[in-house]
Amino acid sequence: MVDKEKIKIKYDRDFEKTFRKIDNSYKIKVRKQIAKIIQNPKIGKPMKSNRKGTREVYVSPFRLSYAYFLSDDEEDLGKEIYKLVFLDLYHKDNQ
């Protein structure tokens, strides 16, 4: 587990766009999963090939794609600050 204060959380436009469109019942599920990911960013399945460096979790019927890495922001250099970027939320049939 990682200290919440050492994580910067970002949301990609693709994620935000899809999240706005989904039904409220799905939004609740996604928010719960995001809270779990923030507590333990390594719970997602690591992706391979052209999606290497990202992870995914299944939130029925969607897949939540995110990346977790050491921050490369100038103000974070020399500190152990991580970035957690939620990249996309897509229907599992549209892979």
ZAMI-947050 format. One line per field, with one value per atom (N, C-alpha, C): x negated, y, z; atom name. Coordinates in Angstrom, 3 decimals, m for minus. Example, Ala and Ser with C-alpha at 12.3 -4.5 7.8 and 13.67 -1.06 7.14 Angstrom:
BEGIN
east <- (m13.190,m12.300,m13.200,m12.850,m13.670,m12.900)
north <- (m5.690,m4.500,m3.300,m2.250,m1.060,0.030)
up <- (7.800,7.800,7.800,7.080,7.140,7.870)
mivo <- (N,CA,C,N,CA,C)
END
This chain:
BEGIN
east <- (m0.832,0.000,m0.884,m0.353,m1.091,m0.376,m1.154,m0.615,0.125,1.386,2.201,1.548,0.797,0.162,m0.972,m1.420,m2.510,m1.998,m0.703,m0.114,0.598,0.323,1.068,2.043,3.314,4.341,4.787,4.798,5.218,6.255,7.093,8.103,7.950,7.757,7.630,8.980,8.938,10.180,11.068,10.464,11.254,12.033,11.366,12.019,13.171,12.895,13.924,15.121,14.866,15.939,16.858,16.267,17.060,17.775,17.082,17.658,18.905,18.874,20.041,21.260,21.039,22.136,22.778,22.077,22.619,23.692,24.488,25.579,25.027,25.810,25.376,25.036,25.749,25.441,24.035,23.611,22.251,21.226,21.605,20.685,20.313,21.289,21.030,20.012,20.185,19.246,17.842,17.768,16.470,15.790,16.536,15.951,15.403,16.129,15.655,14.349,14.291,13.088,11.915,12.185,11.138,10.592,11.468,11.027,10.114,10.436,9.590,8.240,8.250,7.008,6.115,6.700,5.921,5.259,5.957,5.393,4.253,4.410,3.409,3.340,2.526,2.481,2.040,1.486,0.999,2.032,3.295,4.307,4.733,4.557,4.980,4.064,4.606,3.843,2.883,1.572,0.628,0.865,0.876,1.100,m0.228,m0.132,m1.317,m1.266,m2.293,m2.410,m2.310,m1.413,m1.338,m0.714,m0.150,0.435,m0.425,m1.680,m2.601,m2.754,m2.808,m2.915,m1.573,m0.499,0.824,1.372,2.415,3.101,4.591,5.304,6.756,7.438,8.624,9.512,10.868,11.577,12.892,13.945,14.782,15.918,17.124,17.764,18.805,19.766,19.985,19.448,18.284,17.598,16.531,15.155,14.157,12.770,12.236,11.592,11.015,9.509,8.991,7.574,6.882,5.726,4.988,3.493,2.728,1.275,0.810,m0.208,m0.768,m2.282,m2.886,m4.327,m4.900,m6.219,m6.923,m6.769,m6.360,m6.094,m7.368,m7.208,m8.336,m8.154,m7.200,m6.990,m8.199,m8.517,m9.705,m9.693,m8.528,m8.457,m8.551,m8.417,m8.456,m9.810,m10.725,m12.024,m12.746,m13.312,m14.019,m13.107,m11.816,m10.847,m10.238,m9.690,m9.045,m7.545,m7.208,m5.822,m5.414,m4.260,m3.763,m2.583,m2.367,m1.204,m0.302,0.967,1.984,2.914,2.878,3.651,4.713,5.969,7.063,7.244,6.934,6.838,8.143,8.847,10.047,10.989,12.226,13.276,14.028,13.943,14.575,15.314,16.300,17.105,16.260,16.354,15.492,15.696,16.856,17.090,16.444,15.967,15.374,13.861,13.225,11.773,11.094)
north <- (m1.176,0.000,1.249,2.296,3.544,4.625,5.493,6.626,7.557,7.880,8.733,10.082,10.591,11.887,11.831,10.641,10.496,10.112,10.292,9.960,11.189,11.490,12.517,11.779,12.133,11.454,12.358,11.799,12.531,11.691,12.377,11.702,12.176,11.232,11.536,11.974,12.749,13.223,12.064,11.011,9.853,9.250,9.129,8.594,9.500,10.794,11.736,11.761,11.720,11.757,10.538,9.361,8.147,8.117,8.523,8.493,9.363,10.521,11.409,10.762,9.904,9.333,8.100,7.421,6.165,6.413,5.396,5.419,5.573,6.197,6.433,5.159,4.071,2.819,2.335,2.540,2.170,3.137,4.406,5.396,5.031,4.533,4.122,2.995,1.997,0.870,1.343,2.238,2.736,3.530,4.368,5.153,4.249,3.171,2.226,1.575,1.215,0.576,1.568,2.816,3.843,3.997,3.979,4.078,2.910,1.710,0.537,0.682,1.201,1.374,2.399,3.453,4.472,3.860,2.971,2.300,1.357,0.668,m0.304,m0.273,0.603,0.774,m0.462,m1.442,m2.621,m3.732,m3.473,m4.528,m4.869,m3.945,m4.181,m5.150,m5.746,m6.676,m5.884,m6.184,m5.482,m5.859,m4.872,m5.096,m5.354,m5.960,m6.312,m5.606,m5.801,m5.331,m3.814,m3.309,m1.859,m1.119,m1.843,m1.205,m1.439,m1.826,m2.073,m0.807,m0.973,0.169,0.604,m0.025,0.284,m0.944,m0.719,m1.805,m1.668,m2.767,m2.749,m3.526,m3.067,m3.807,m3.897,m4.944,m5.172,m4.646,m3.750,m3.215,m3.484,m4.588,m5.087,m3.995,m3.819,m4.466,m3.697,m2.885,m2.040,m2.516,m2.017,m2.177,m0.781,m0.664,0.605,0.515,1.348,1.346,2.504,2.200,3.237,2.972,3.995,3.876,4.365,3.715,4.045,4.068,5.227,5.353,6.476,6.478,7.517,8.829,9.873,11.165,11.751,12.287,12.937,14.456,14.968,16.411,17.068,18.244,18.946,19.144,19.508,19.763,18.483,17.314,16.040,15.341,15.875,15.231,15.133,13.963,13.735,13.310,13.318,12.878,11.570,10.833,9.581,9.821,10.599,10.930,10.115,9.486,8.682,9.359,9.029,9.501,8.310,8.520,7.529,8.200,7.744,8.373,7.383,7.762,6.935,7.287,6.318,6.567,6.428,5.344,5.083,4.149,4.236,3.360,2.923,1.641,1.193,m0.111,m0.333,m1.550,m2.722,m3.817,m4.974,m5.536,m5.316,m5.816,m4.931,m3.754,m2.813,m2.744,m3.853,m3.873,m3.718)
up <- (0.000,0.000,0.000,m0.594,m0.730,0.065,0.674,1.426,0.463,0.762,m0.118,m0.401,0.550,0.376,m0.640,m1.007,m1.961,m3.344,m3.577,m4.875,m5.428,m6.685,m7.417,m8.319,m8.229,m9.010,m10.146,m11.344,m12.547,m13.287,m14.063,m14.877,m16.319,m17.226,m18.639,m19.213,m20.283,m20.917,m21.370,m21.924,m22.366,m21.199,m20.064,m18.881,m18.458,m18.344,m17.887,m18.828,m20.111,m21.112,m20.964,m20.856,m20.714,m19.373,m18.314,m16.975,m16.888,m17.541,m17.525,m18.170,m19.159,m19.937,m19.308,m18.407,m17.887,m16.832,m16.611,m15.642,m14.214,m13.341,m11.956,m11.198,m11.460,m10.757,m11.108,m12.352,m12.759,m12.177,m12.079,m11.507,m10.074,m9.323,m7.937,m7.909,m8.775,m8.850,m9.220,m10.183,m10.641,m9.529,m8.837,m7.737,m6.638,m6.326,m5.309,m5.753,m7.029,m7.546,m7.551,m7.884,m7.864,m6.441,m5.443,m4.049,m3.689,m4.160,m3.904,m4.590,m5.815,m6.564,m5.869,m5.353,m4.646,m3.412,m2.731,m1.554,m1.936,m3.068,m3.520,m5.048,m5.621,m7.077,m7.867,m7.198,m7.920,m8.032,m7.700,m7.755,m9.179,m10.107,m11.488,m12.217,m13.244,m14.070,m14.965,m14.911,m15.783,m17.248,m18.099,m19.523,m20.238,m21.413,m22.204,m23.551,m24.308,m25.689,m25.779,m26.634,m26.844,m25.661,m24.693,m23.507,m22.268,m22.501,m21.402,m20.568,m19.263,m18.364,m17.808,m18.294,m17.768,m17.046,m16.308,m15.593,m15.829,m15.624,m15.793,m14.685,m14.348,m13.452,m14.133,m13.817,m14.398,m13.447,m13.949,m13.205,m14.102,m13.878,m14.777,m15.232,m16.510,m17.708,m18.340,m17.553,m18.077,m17.642,m18.337,m17.929,m17.638,m16.512,m16.075,m16.263,m17.139,m17.474,m16.755,m16.143,m15.430,m15.484,m15.184,m15.120,m13.758,m13.243,m11.931,m12.078,m11.830,m12.040,m11.185,m11.047,m10.318,m11.070,m10.375,m11.014,m11.615,m12.821,m13.482,m13.525,m12.752,m12.676,m12.016,m12.474,m11.988,m10.472,m9.930,m8.488,m7.655,m8.290,m7.579,m7.673,m8.455,m8.624,m7.283,m7.018,m5.765,m4.631,m4.867,m3.854,m4.350,m3.438,m3.824,m4.003,m5.035,m5.345,m6.581,m6.516,m7.624,m8.289,m9.552,m10.292,m10.567,m10.386,m10.699,m11.694,m12.933,m13.999,m14.479,m14.333,m14.836,m16.303,m17.176,m18.609,m19.365,m19.117,m19.925,m19.180,m19.551,m19.069,m20.302,m20.635,m21.869,m21.643,m22.474,m22.382,m22.821,m22.102,m22.384,m23.773,m24.388,m25.746,m26.808,m26.419,m27.371,m27.252,m26.952,m26.790,m28.117)
mivo <- (N,CA,C,N,CA,C,N,CA,C,N,CA,C,N,CA,C,N,CA,C,N,CA,C,N,CA,C,N,CA,C,N,CA,C,N,CA,C,N,CA,C,N,CA,C,N,CA,C,N,CA,C,N,CA,C,N,CA,C,N,CA,C,N,CA,C,N,CA,C,N,CA,C,N,CA,C,N,CA,C,N,CA,C,N,CA,C,N,CA,C,N,CA,C,N,CA,C,N,CA,C,N,CA,C,N,CA,C,N,CA,C,N,CA,C,N,CA,C,N,CA,C,N,CA,C,N,CA,C,N,CA,C,N,CA,C,N,CA,C,N,CA,C,N,CA,C,N,CA,C,N,CA,C,N,CA,C,N,CA,C,N,CA,C,N,CA,C,N,CA,C,N,CA,C,N,CA,C,N,CA,C,N,CA,C,N,CA,C,N,CA,C,N,CA,C,N,CA,C,N,CA,C,N,CA,C,N,CA,C,N,CA,C,N,CA,C,N,CA,C,N,CA,C,N,CA,C,N,CA,C,N,CA,C,N,CA,C,N,CA,C,N,CA,C,N,CA,C,N,CA,C,N,CA,C,N,CA,C,N,CA,C,N,CA,C,N,CA,C,N,CA,C,N,CA,C,N,CA,C,N,CA,C,N,CA,C,N,CA,C,N,CA,C,N,CA,C,N,CA,C,N,CA,C,N,CA,C,N,CA,C,N,CA,C,N,CA,C,N,CA,C,N,CA,C,N,CA,C,N,CA,C)
END
